[in-house]
Amino acid sequence: MSYNGHKNWNHWNVSLWIHNDEVLYRLARRCANSGTRRQAAETFLELVGSPKTPDGAPYSLSSVTAAMRGL
């Protein structure tokens, strides 16, 4: 079962924040230039400065990697 087209609520929430918060979006775009999507997600996780979105969804490697599709 998917959540609004995403794997689950956590993936949806992380994607929502990365794509709709200007600071997070710019950070993700900068990280997207650091190699593979996985490498970009690892860089994002190092730089984001918080373990969770403002809604409490944890930033995980899989959720950030999924959110970076198309960046």
PyMOL Python script that loads the backbone (N, CA, C, O; Angstrom):
from pymol import cmd

cmd.read_pdbstr("""\
ATOM      1  N   MET A   1       0.845  -1.183   0.000  1.00  0.00           N
ATOM      2  CA  MET A   1       0.000   0.000   0.000  1.00  0.00           C
ATOM      3  C   MET A   1       0.887   1.242   0.000  1.00  0.00           C
ATOM      4  O   MET A   1       1.870   1.310   0.738  1.00  0.00           O
ATOM      5  N   SER A   2       0.541   2.209  -0.819  1.00  0.00           N
ATOM      6  CA  SER A   2       1.339   3.433  -0.891  1.00  0.00           C
ATOM      7  C   SER A   2       0.631   4.577  -0.179  1.00  0.00           C
ATOM      8  O   SER A   2      -0.552   4.490   0.152  1.00  0.00           O
ATOM      9  N   TYR A   3       1.371   5.636   0.045  1.00  0.00           N
ATOM     10  CA  TYR A   3       0.839   6.815   0.713  1.00  0.00           C
ATOM     11  C   TYR A   3       1.018   7.999  -0.221  1.00  0.00           C
ATOM     12  O   TYR A   3       2.134   8.485  -0.405  1.00  0.00           O
ATOM     13  N   ASN A   4      -0.068   8.463  -0.808  1.00  0.00           N
ATOM     14  CA  ASN A   4      -0.026   9.572  -1.769  1.00  0.00           C
ATOM     15  C   ASN A   4       1.038   9.351  -2.843  1.00  0.00           C
ATOM     16  O   ASN A   4       1.747  10.284  -3.222  1.00  0.00           O
ATOM     17  N   GLY A   5       1.147   8.116  -3.330  1.00  0.00           N
ATOM     18  CA  GLY A   5       2.102   7.783  -4.372  1.00  0.00           C
ATOM     19  C   GLY A   5       3.502   7.468  -3.872  1.00  0.00           C
ATOM     20  O   GLY A   5       4.390   7.181  -4.675  1.00  0.00           O
ATOM     21  N   HIS A   6       3.717   7.515  -2.572  1.00  0.00           N
ATOM     22  CA  HIS A   6       5.017   7.216  -1.986  1.00  0.00           C
ATOM     23  C   HIS A   6       4.954   5.892  -1.243  1.00  0.00           C
ATOM     24  O   HIS A   6       3.874   5.371  -0.964  1.00  0.00           O
ATOM     25  N   LYS A   7       6.123   5.355  -0.926  1.00  0.00           N
ATOM     26  CA  LYS A   7       6.216   4.059  -0.261  1.00  0.00           C
ATOM     27  C   LYS A   7       5.446   4.028   1.058  1.00  0.00           C
ATOM     28  O   LYS A   7       4.791   3.033   1.368  1.00  0.00           O
ATOM     29  N   ASN A   8       5.518   5.098   1.827  1.00  0.00           N
ATOM     30  CA  ASN A   8       4.845   5.178   3.129  1.00  0.00           C
ATOM     31  C   ASN A   8       4.770   6.638   3.569  1.00  0.00           C
ATOM     32  O   ASN A   8       5.224   7.531   2.854  1.00  0.00           O
ATOM     33  N   TRP A   9       4.197   6.877   4.746  1.00  0.00           N
ATOM     34  CA  TRP A   9       4.037   8.246   5.248  1.00  0.00           C
ATOM     35  C   TRP A   9       5.384   8.930   5.423  1.00  0.00           C
ATOM     36  O   TRP A   9       5.525  10.107   5.091  1.00  0.00           O
ATOM     37  N   ASN A  10       6.362   8.219   5.932  1.00  0.00           N
ATOM     38  CA  ASN A  10       7.676   8.808   6.168  1.00  0.00           C
ATOM     39  C   ASN A  10       8.293   9.309   4.857  1.00  0.00           C
ATOM     40  O   ASN A  10       8.781  10.438   4.796  1.00  0.00           O
ATOM     41  N   HIS A  11       8.274   8.485   3.821  1.00  0.00           N
ATOM     42  CA  HIS A  11       8.828   8.900   2.529  1.00  0.00           C
ATOM     43  C   HIS A  11       8.057  10.098   1.984  1.00  0.00           C
ATOM     44  O   HIS A  11       8.657  11.039   1.465  1.00  0.00           O
ATOM     45  N   TRP A  12       6.749  10.066   2.098  1.00  0.00           N
ATOM     46  CA  TRP A  12       5.924  11.181   1.619  1.00  0.00           C
ATOM     47  C   TRP A  12       6.263  12.462   2.366  1.00  0.00           C
ATOM     48  O   TRP A  12       6.426  13.516   1.752  1.00  0.00           O
ATOM     49  N   ASN A  13       6.369  12.377   3.688  1.00  0.00           N
ATOM     50  CA  ASN A  13       6.613  13.568   4.496  1.00  0.00           C
ATOM     51  C   ASN A  13       7.988  14.159   4.213  1.00  0.00           C
ATOM     52  O   ASN A  13       8.121  15.377   4.089  1.00  0.00           O
ATOM     53  N   VAL A  14       9.007  13.320   4.109  1.00  0.00           N
ATOM     54  CA  VAL A  14      10.351  13.813   3.808  1.00  0.00           C
ATOM     55  C   VAL A  14      10.355  14.470   2.431  1.00  0.00           C
ATOM     56  O   VAL A  14      10.916  15.554   2.270  1.00  0.00           O
ATOM     57  N   SER A  15       9.747  13.840   1.450  1.00  0.00           N
ATOM     58  CA  SER A  15       9.671  14.414   0.113  1.00  0.00           C
ATOM     59  C   SER A  15       8.917  15.743   0.113  1.00  0.00           C
ATOM     60  O   SER A  15       9.328  16.703  -0.539  1.00  0.00           O
ATOM     61  N   LEU A  16       7.825  15.785   0.842  1.00  0.00           N
ATOM     62  CA  LEU A  16       7.035  17.013   0.943  1.00  0.00           C
ATOM     63  C   LEU A  16       7.889  18.165   1.462  1.00  0.00           C
ATOM     64  O   LEU A  16       7.864  19.256   0.893  1.00  0.00           O
ATOM     65  N   TRP A  17       8.636  17.938   2.525  1.00  0.00           N
ATOM     66  CA  TRP A  17       9.475  18.994   3.092  1.00  0.00           C
ATOM     67  C   TRP A  17      10.617  19.375   2.159  1.00  0.00           C
ATOM     68  O   TRP A  17      10.883  20.561   1.966  1.00  0.00           O
ATOM     69  N   ILE A  18      11.291  18.397   1.584  1.00  0.00           N
ATOM     70  CA  ILE A  18      12.419  18.718   0.706  1.00  0.00           C
ATOM     71  C   ILE A  18      11.957  19.495  -0.524  1.00  0.00           C
ATOM     72  O   ILE A  18      12.664  20.394  -0.981  1.00  0.00           O
ATOM     73  N   HIS A  19      10.807  19.172  -1.056  1.00  0.00           N
ATOM     74  CA  HIS A  19      10.338  19.830  -2.282  1.00  0.00           C
ATOM     75  C   HIS A  19       9.562  21.120  -2.031  1.00  0.00           C
ATOM     76  O   HIS A  19       9.311  21.870  -2.974  1.00  0.00           O
ATOM     77  N   ASN A  20       9.178  21.397  -0.794  1.00  0.00           N
ATOM     78  CA  ASN A  20       8.356  22.581  -0.535  1.00  0.00           C
ATOM     79  C   ASN A  20       8.948  23.578   0.449  1.00  0.00           C
ATOM     80  O   ASN A  20       8.354  24.630   0.687  1.00  0.00           O
ATOM     81  N   ASP A  21      10.091  23.274   1.020  1.00  0.00           N
ATOM     82  CA  ASP A  21      10.785  24.215   1.891  1.00  0.00           C
ATOM     83  C   ASP A  21      12.000  24.719   1.124  1.00  0.00           C
ATOM     84  O   ASP A  21      12.865  23.934   0.735  1.00  0.00           O
ATOM     85  N   GLU A  22      12.065  26.025   0.908  1.00  0.00           N
ATOM     86  CA  GLU A  22      13.112  26.576   0.037  1.00  0.00           C
ATOM     87  C   GLU A  22      14.518  26.231   0.516  1.00  0.00           C
ATOM     88  O   GLU A  22      15.367  25.881  -0.304  1.00  0.00           O
ATOM     89  N   VAL A  23      14.789  26.318   1.806  1.00  0.00           N
ATOM     90  CA  VAL A  23      16.121  26.026   2.330  1.00  0.00           C
ATOM     91  C   VAL A  23      16.479  24.551   2.109  1.00  0.00           C
ATOM     92  O   VAL A  23      17.580  24.238   1.655  1.00  0.00           O
ATOM     93  N   LEU A  24      15.549  23.653   2.432  1.00  0.00           N
ATOM     94  CA  LEU A  24      15.804  22.228   2.231  1.00  0.00           C
ATOM     95  C   LEU A  24      15.946  21.894   0.748  1.00  0.00           C
ATOM     96  O   LEU A  24      16.787  21.079   0.368  1.00  0.00           O
ATOM     97  N   TYR A  25      15.121  22.525  -0.086  1.00  0.00           N
ATOM     98  CA  TYR A  25      15.188  22.276  -1.522  1.00  0.00           C
ATOM     99  C   TYR A  25      16.549  22.705  -2.089  1.00  0.00           C
ATOM    100  O   TYR A  25      17.166  21.977  -2.867  1.00  0.00           O
ATOM    101  N   ARG A  26      16.999  23.887  -1.691  1.00  0.00           N
ATOM    102  CA  ARG A  26      18.298  24.365  -2.182  1.00  0.00           C
ATOM    103  C   ARG A  26      19.431  23.460  -1.711  1.00  0.00           C
ATOM    104  O   ARG A  26      20.366  23.179  -2.461  1.00  0.00           O
ATOM    105  N   LEU A  27      19.340  23.004  -0.455  1.00  0.00           N
ATOM    106  CA  LEU A  27      20.346  22.083   0.060  1.00  0.00           C
ATOM    107  C   LEU A  27      20.328  20.779  -0.739  1.00  0.00           C
ATOM    108  O   LEU A  27      21.381  20.272  -1.125  1.00  0.00           O
ATOM    109  N   ALA A  28      19.146  20.242  -0.985  1.00  0.00           N
ATOM    110  CA  ALA A  28      19.032  19.001  -1.751  1.00  0.00           C
ATOM    111  C   ALA A  28      19.572  19.179  -3.166  1.00  0.00           C
ATOM    112  O   ALA A  28      20.249  18.290  -3.682  1.00  0.00           O
ATOM    113  N   ARG A  29      19.285  20.304  -3.794  1.00  0.00           N
ATOM    114  CA  ARG A  29      19.793  20.565  -5.151  1.00  0.00           C
ATOM    115  C   ARG A  29      21.315  20.635  -5.151  1.00  0.00           C
ATOM    116  O   ARG A  29      21.967  20.107  -6.052  1.00  0.00           O
ATOM    117  N   ARG A  30      21.879  21.290  -4.135  1.00  0.00           N
ATOM    118  CA  ARG A  30      23.342  21.360  -4.024  1.00  0.00           C
ATOM    119  C   ARG A  30      23.933  19.964  -3.856  1.00  0.00           C
ATOM    120  O   ARG A  30      24.938  19.627  -4.482  1.00  0.00           O
ATOM    121  N   CYS A  31      23.309  19.165  -3.017  1.00  0.00           N
ATOM    122  CA  CYS A  31      23.786  17.804  -2.763  1.00  0.00           C
ATOM    123  C   CYS A  31      23.624  16.917  -3.991  1.00  0.00           C
ATOM    124  O   CYS A  31      24.407  15.989  -4.192  1.00  0.00           O
ATOM    125  N   ALA A  32      22.630  17.191  -4.801  1.00  0.00           N
ATOM    126  CA  ALA A  32      22.354  16.363  -5.981  1.00  0.00           C
ATOM    127  C   ALA A  32      23.536  16.352  -6.944  1.00  0.00           C
ATOM    128  O   ALA A  32      23.652  15.449  -7.772  1.00  0.00           O
ATOM    129  N   ASN A  33      24.400  17.334  -6.841  1.00  0.00           N
ATOM    130  CA  ASN A  33      25.570  17.405  -7.714  1.00  0.00           C
ATOM    131  C   ASN A  33      26.752  16.611  -7.171  1.00  0.00           C
ATOM    132  O   ASN A  33      27.842  16.670  -7.739  1.00  0.00           O
ATOM    133  N   SER A  34      26.556  15.864  -6.078  1.00  0.00           N
ATOM    134  CA  SER A  34      27.681  15.172  -5.441  1.00  0.00           C
ATOM    135  C   SER A  34      27.765  13.690  -5.810  1.00  0.00           C
ATOM    136  O   SER A  34      28.192  12.871  -4.997  1.00  0.00           O
ATOM    137  N   GLY A  35      27.368  13.353  -7.008  1.00  0.00           N
ATOM    138  CA  GLY A  35      27.500  11.971  -7.465  1.00  0.00           C
ATOM    139  C   GLY A  35      26.164  11.282  -7.617  1.00  0.00           C
ATOM    140  O   GLY A  35      25.198  11.865  -8.109  1.00  0.00           O
ATOM    141  N   THR A  36      26.120  10.027  -7.185  1.00  0.00           N
ATOM    142  CA  THR A  36      24.887   9.251  -7.301  1.00  0.00           C
ATOM    143  C   THR A  36      23.815   9.807  -6.359  1.00  0.00           C
ATOM    144  O   THR A  36      24.102  10.611  -5.472  1.00  0.00           O
ATOM    145  N   ARG A  37      22.582   9.364  -6.570  1.00  0.00           N
ATOM    146  CA  ARG A  37      21.495   9.804  -5.695  1.00  0.00           C
ATOM    147  C   ARG A  37      21.759   9.380  -4.247  1.00  0.00           C
ATOM    148  O   ARG A  37      21.448  10.117  -3.311  1.00  0.00           O
ATOM    149  N   ARG A  38      22.336   8.184  -4.074  1.00  0.00           N
ATOM    150  CA  ARG A  38      22.664   7.720  -2.725  1.00  0.00           C
ATOM    151  C   ARG A  38      23.727   8.619  -2.086  1.00  0.00           C
ATOM    152  O   ARG A  38      23.598   8.993  -0.920  1.00  0.00           O
ATOM    153  N   GLN A  39      24.767   8.968  -2.834  1.00  0.00           N
ATOM    154  CA  GLN A  39      25.796   9.867  -2.310  1.00  0.00           C
ATOM    155  C   GLN A  39      25.204  11.236  -1.978  1.00  0.00           C
ATOM    156  O   GLN A  39      25.557  11.846  -0.968  1.00  0.00           O
ATOM    157  N   ALA A  40      24.308  11.707  -2.829  1.00  0.00           N
ATOM    158  CA  ALA A  40      23.649  12.986  -2.581  1.00  0.00           C
ATOM    159  C   ALA A  40      22.827  12.932  -1.300  1.00  0.00           C
ATOM    160  O   ALA A  40      22.832  13.878  -0.512  1.00  0.00           O
ATOM    161  N   ALA A  41      22.119  11.821  -1.094  1.00  0.00           N
ATOM    162  CA  ALA A  41      21.310  11.660   0.118  1.00  0.00           C
ATOM    163  C   ALA A  41      22.195  11.598   1.355  1.00  0.00           C
ATOM    164  O   ALA A  41      21.853  12.175   2.386  1.00  0.00           O
ATOM    165  N   GLU A  42      23.323  10.909   1.267  1.00  0.00           N
ATOM    166  CA  GLU A  42      24.254  10.849   2.392  1.00  0.00           C
ATOM    167  C   GLU A  42      24.786  12.234   2.738  1.00  0.00           C
ATOM    168  O   GLU A  42      24.889  12.586   3.913  1.00  0.00           O
ATOM    169  N   THR A  43      25.120  13.013   1.727  1.00  0.00           N
ATOM    170  CA  THR A  43      25.595  14.384   1.949  1.00  0.00           C
ATOM    171  C   THR A  43      24.492  15.225   2.583  1.00  0.00           C
ATOM    172  O   THR A  43      24.747  15.980   3.520  1.00  0.00           O
ATOM    173  N   PHE A  44      23.267  15.095   2.075  1.00  0.00           N
ATOM    174  CA  PHE A  44      22.131  15.830   2.637  1.00  0.00           C
ATOM    175  C   PHE A  44      21.964  15.503   4.114  1.00  0.00           C
ATOM    176  O   PHE A  44      21.794  16.403   4.937  1.00  0.00           O
ATOM    177  N   LEU A  45      22.013  14.217   4.452  1.00  0.00           N
ATOM    178  CA  LEU A  45      21.831  13.795   5.844  1.00  0.00           C
ATOM    179  C   LEU A  45      22.916  14.363   6.747  1.00  0.00           C
ATOM    180  O   LEU A  45      22.648  14.674   7.907  1.00  0.00           O
ATOM    181  N   GLU A  46      24.132  14.503   6.241  1.00  0.00           N
ATOM    182  CA  GLU A  46      25.217  15.092   7.022  1.00  0.00           C
ATOM    183  C   GLU A  46      25.000  16.582   7.261  1.00  0.00           C
ATOM    184  O   GLU A  46      25.371  17.104   8.312  1.00  0.00           O
ATOM    185  N   LEU A  47      24.400  17.264   6.290  1.00  0.00           N
ATOM    186  CA  LEU A  47      24.286  18.721   6.343  1.00  0.00           C
ATOM    187  C   LEU A  47      22.961  19.253   6.866  1.00  0.00           C
ATOM    188  O   LEU A  47      22.886  20.418   7.258  1.00  0.00           O
ATOM    189  N   VAL A  48      21.921  18.441   6.883  1.00  0.00           N
ATOM    190  CA  VAL A  48      20.584  18.954   7.180  1.00  0.00           C
ATOM    191  C   VAL A  48      20.474  19.539   8.590  1.00  0.00           C
ATOM    192  O   VAL A  48      19.712  20.482   8.801  1.00  0.00           O
ATOM    193  N   GLY A  49      21.210  19.007   9.542  1.00  0.00           N
ATOM    194  CA  GLY A  49      21.214  19.600  10.874  1.00  0.00           C
ATOM    195  C   GLY A  49      20.085  19.164  11.784  1.00  0.00           C
ATOM    196  O   GLY A  49      19.953  19.685  12.891  1.00  0.00           O
ATOM    197  N   SER A  50      19.277  18.232  11.347  1.00  0.00           N
ATOM    198  CA  SER A  50      18.166  17.751  12.160  1.00  0.00           C
ATOM    199  C   SER A  50      17.905  16.294  11.795  1.00  0.00           C
ATOM    200  O   SER A  50      18.015  15.920  10.627  1.00  0.00           O
ATOM    201  N   PRO A  51      17.564  15.472  12.774  1.00  0.00           N
ATOM    202  CA  PRO A  51      17.281  14.072  12.448  1.00  0.00           C
ATOM    203  C   PRO A  51      15.871  13.851  11.898  1.00  0.00           C
ATOM    204  O   PRO A  51      15.571  12.780  11.372  1.00  0.00           O
ATOM    205  N   LYS A  52      14.998  14.874  12.022  1.00  0.00           N
ATOM    206  CA  LYS A  52      13.593  14.714  11.627  1.00  0.00           C
ATOM    207  C   LYS A  52      13.075  15.956  10.918  1.00  0.00           C
ATOM    208  O   LYS A  52      13.622  17.049  11.071  1.00  0.00           O
ATOM    209  N   THR A  53      12.012  15.772  10.139  1.00  0.00           N
ATOM    210  CA  THR A  53      11.307  16.911   9.540  1.00  0.00           C
ATOM    211  C   THR A  53      10.570  17.666  10.652  1.00  0.00           C
ATOM    212  O   THR A  53      10.437  17.144  11.758  1.00  0.00           O
ATOM    213  N   PRO A  54      10.098  18.866  10.382  1.00  0.00           N
ATOM    214  CA  PRO A  54       9.312  19.574  11.405  1.00  0.00           C
ATOM    215  C   PRO A  54       8.056  18.815  11.849  1.00  0.00           C
ATOM    216  O   PRO A  54       7.523  19.075  12.928  1.00  0.00           O
ATOM    217  N   ASP A  55       7.583  17.877  11.016  1.00  0.00           N
ATOM    218  CA  ASP A  55       6.419  17.064  11.387  1.00  0.00           C
ATOM    219  C   ASP A  55       6.804  15.809  12.167  1.00  0.00           C
ATOM    220  O   ASP A  55       5.931  15.057  12.601  1.00  0.00           O
ATOM    221  N   GLY A  56       8.102  15.579  12.345  1.00  0.00           N
ATOM    222  CA  GLY A  56       8.554  14.438  13.124  1.00  0.00           C
ATOM    223  C   GLY A  56       8.920  13.200  12.335  1.00  0.00           C
ATOM    224  O   GLY A  56       9.233  12.171  12.933  1.00  0.00           O
ATOM    225  N   ALA A  57       8.894  13.260  11.016  1.00  0.00           N
ATOM    226  CA  ALA A  57       9.305  12.113  10.204  1.00  0.00           C
ATOM    227  C   ALA A  57      10.823  12.054  10.181  1.00  0.00           C
ATOM    228  O   ALA A  57      11.466  13.057   9.872  1.00  0.00           O
ATOM    229  N   PRO A  58      11.413  10.913  10.496  1.00  0.00           N
ATOM    230  CA  PRO A  58      12.877  10.829  10.498  1.00  0.00           C
ATOM    231  C   PRO A  58      13.445  10.878   9.087  1.00  0.00           C
ATOM    232  O   PRO A  58      12.932  10.237   8.169  1.00  0.00           O
ATOM    233  N   TYR A  59      14.515  11.654   8.934  1.00  0.00           N
ATOM    234  CA  TYR A  59      15.245  11.628   7.678  1.00  0.00           C
ATOM    235  C   TYR A  59      16.026  10.319   7.659  1.00  0.00           C
ATOM    236  O   TYR A  59      16.895  10.111   8.505  1.00  0.00           O
ATOM    237  N   SER A  60      15.737   9.447   6.721  1.00  0.00           N
ATOM    238  CA  SER A  60      16.473   8.200   6.576  1.00  0.00           C
ATOM    239  C   SER A  60      17.119   8.207   5.196  1.00  0.00           C
ATOM    240  O   SER A  60      16.728   8.969   4.312  1.00  0.00           O
ATOM    241  N   LEU A  61      18.104   7.354   5.037  1.00  0.00           N
ATOM    242  CA  LEU A  61      18.775   7.277   3.743  1.00  0.00           C
ATOM    243  C   LEU A  61      17.785   6.926   2.640  1.00  0.00           C
ATOM    244  O   LEU A  61      17.840   7.506   1.555  1.00  0.00           O
ATOM    245  N   SER A  62      16.882   5.986   2.901  1.00  0.00           N
ATOM    246  CA  SER A  62      15.932   5.592   1.858  1.00  0.00           C
ATOM    247  C   SER A  62      14.917   6.687   1.551  1.00  0.00           C
ATOM    248  O   SER A  62      14.564   6.883   0.388  1.00  0.00           O
ATOM    249  N   SER A  63      14.441   7.406   2.568  1.00  0.00           N
ATOM    250  CA  SER A  63      13.443   8.451   2.308  1.00  0.00           C
ATOM    251  C   SER A  63      14.057   9.641   1.584  1.00  0.00           C
ATOM    252  O   SER A  63      13.419  10.218   0.703  1.00  0.00           O
ATOM    253  N   VAL A  64      15.273  10.014   1.935  1.00  0.00           N
ATOM    254  CA  VAL A  64      15.928  11.135   1.259  1.00  0.00           C
ATOM    255  C   VAL A  64      16.319  10.737  -0.165  1.00  0.00           C
ATOM    256  O   VAL A  64      16.170  11.532  -1.093  1.00  0.00           O
ATOM    257  N   THR A  65      16.816   9.516  -0.342  1.00  0.00           N
ATOM    258  CA  THR A  65      17.170   9.035  -1.683  1.00  0.00           C
ATOM    259  C   THR A  65      15.933   9.065  -2.583  1.00  0.00           C
ATOM    260  O   THR A  65      16.013   9.508  -3.729  1.00  0.00           O
ATOM    261  N   ALA A  66      14.807   8.602  -2.079  1.00  0.00           N
ATOM    262  CA  ALA A  66      13.572   8.611  -2.862  1.00  0.00           C
ATOM    263  C   ALA A  66      13.140  10.038  -3.187  1.00  0.00           C
ATOM    264  O   ALA A  66      12.691  10.315  -4.300  1.00  0.00           O
ATOM    265  N   ALA A  67      13.273  10.934  -2.229  1.00  0.00           N
ATOM    266  CA  ALA A  67      12.863  12.335  -2.436  1.00  0.00           C
ATOM    267  C   ALA A  67      13.740  13.036  -3.463  1.00  0.00           C
ATOM    268  O   ALA A  67      13.311  14.014  -4.076  1.00  0.00           O
ATOM    269  N   MET A  68      14.949  12.555  -3.657  1.00  0.00           N
ATOM    270  CA  MET A  68      15.876  13.222  -4.569  1.00  0.00           C
ATOM    271  C   MET A  68      15.687  12.815  -6.024  1.00  0.00           C
ATOM    272  O   MET A  68      16.385  13.326  -6.899  1.00  0.00           O
ATOM    273  N   ARG A  69      14.769  11.917  -6.295  1.00  0.00           N
ATOM    274  CA  ARG A  69      14.477  11.582  -7.695  1.00  0.00           C
ATOM    275  C   ARG A  69      13.999  12.838  -8.407  1.00  0.00           C
ATOM    276  O   ARG A  69      13.111  13.538  -7.920  1.00  0.00           O
ATOM    277  N   GLY A  70      14.577  13.112  -9.534  1.00  0.00           N
ATOM    278  CA  GLY A  70      14.144  14.245 -10.340  1.00  0.00           C
ATOM    279  C   GLY A  70      14.771  15.564  -9.987  1.00  0.00           C
ATOM    280  O   GLY A  70      14.450  16.573 -10.616  1.00  0.00           O
ATOM    281  N   LEU A  71      15.658  15.609  -9.000  1.00  0.00           N
ATOM    282  CA  LEU A  71      16.309  16.875  -8.665  1.00  0.00           C
ATOM    283  C   LEU A  71      17.473  17.134  -9.591  1.00  0.00           C
ATOM    284  O   LEU A  71      18.147  18.156  -9.464  1.00  0.00           O
TER     285      LEU A  71
END
""", "prot")
cmd.dss("prot")
cmd.show_as("cartoon", "prot")
cmd.util.cbc("prot")
cmd.orient("prot")
